[in-house]
Amino acid sequence: MPSTTYEGFLNNLITQIINPAIVLMFALATVIFLFGVFKFISKADQEEGRTDGKNSMLWGVLGMTIMIGVWFLLGVIIETFGIEDIKPETNTVHLKPFQ
């Protein structure tokens, strides 16, 4: 049963939407990077193949960098709102009392 409190909303947002999205995007960026490495190595004798591989590797690294940045931003937001205890395995989030 979904919780209707602010704490429950944050809990659901983080555990059911943000965390899986970050993992999915990071995995996608890693696959793109590895595809670029494969393309770069397999087409090493062709300039166009090497360029395509370099571009894929660049976009993969850029995507991973963005996802790390999102993870960092999420940490800043968690600290800003005073979220003390996040346990994804039990789907619980505890907020500091409002002063």
C-alpha positions in Angstrom: 0.0 0.0 0.0 1.6 3.3 -1.1 2.3 5.9 1.6 0.7 9.3 1.3 3.3 11.2 3.3 6.2 13.3 2.0 8.6 10.7 3.4 6.7 7.9 1.5 6.6 9.9 -1.7 10.4 10.5 -1.6 10.9 6.9 -0.8 8.9 5.7 -3.7 10.4 8.3 -6.1 14.0 7.3 -5.2 13.6 3.5 -5.0 11.2 2.9 -7.9 12.1 5.6 -10.4 15.4 7.4 -9.9 17.6 4.5 -8.8 16.5 2.1 -11.6 16.8 4.9 -14.2 20.3 5.7 -13.1 21.4 2.0 -13.2 19.7 1.6 -16.7 21.3 4.7 -18.1 24.8 3.8 -16.7 24.5 0.3 -18.1 23.4 1.7 -21.5 26.4 4.1 -21.5 28.7 1.2 -20.6 27.4 -0.9 -23.5 27.8 2.0 -25.9 31.4 2.5 -24.7 32.2 -1.3 -25.1 30.6 -1.3 -28.5 32.9 1.6 -29.5 35.9 -0.3 -28.2 34.9 -3.4 -30.2 34.3 -1.3 -33.3 37.6 0.5 -32.9 39.6 -2.8 -32.6 37.7 -4.7 -35.2 38.0 -1.9 -37.8 41.5 -0.8 -36.9 42.7 -0.9 -40.5 39.9 1.5 -41.7 40.0 5.2 -40.8 36.2 5.4 -40.9 35.8 2.5 -38.5 38.3 3.9 -36.1 36.5 7.2 -36.1 33.1 5.6 -35.5 34.6 3.6 -32.6 36.2 6.7 -31.1 32.8 8.5 -31.3 31.0 5.6 -29.6 33.6 5.5 -26.9 33.3 9.3 -26.4 29.5 9.2 -26.1 29.8 6.2 -23.8 32.2 8.0 -21.5 30.1 11.2 -21.7 27.0 9.2 -20.7 28.8 7.6 -17.8 30.0 11.0 -16.6 26.5 12.4 -16.8 25.1 9.5 -14.8 27.8 9.9 -12.1 26.9 13.6 -12.0 23.2 12.6 -11.5 24.2 10.3 -8.7 26.2 13.1 -7.1 23.3 15.5 -7.5 21.0 13.0 -5.9 23.4 12.9 -2.9 23.4 16.7 -2.7 19.5 16.7 -2.7 19.5 14.0 0.0 21.8 16.0 2.2 19.8 19.2 1.5 16.5 17.8 2.6 18.1 16.0 5.6 17.3 12.5 4.6 19.1 10.5 7.3 18.5 6.8 6.5 17.8 5.3 3.1 17.4 1.5 3.0 16.5 0.4 -0.6 16.2 -3.2 0.5 13.3 -2.4 2.9 12.1 0.7 0.9 12.4 3.0 3.9 13.5 6.7 4.1 13.6 8.6 7.3 13.6 12.4 7.3 14.8 14.8 10.0 12.0 16.5 11.9 11.1 19.9 10.4 12.6 22.7 12.5 
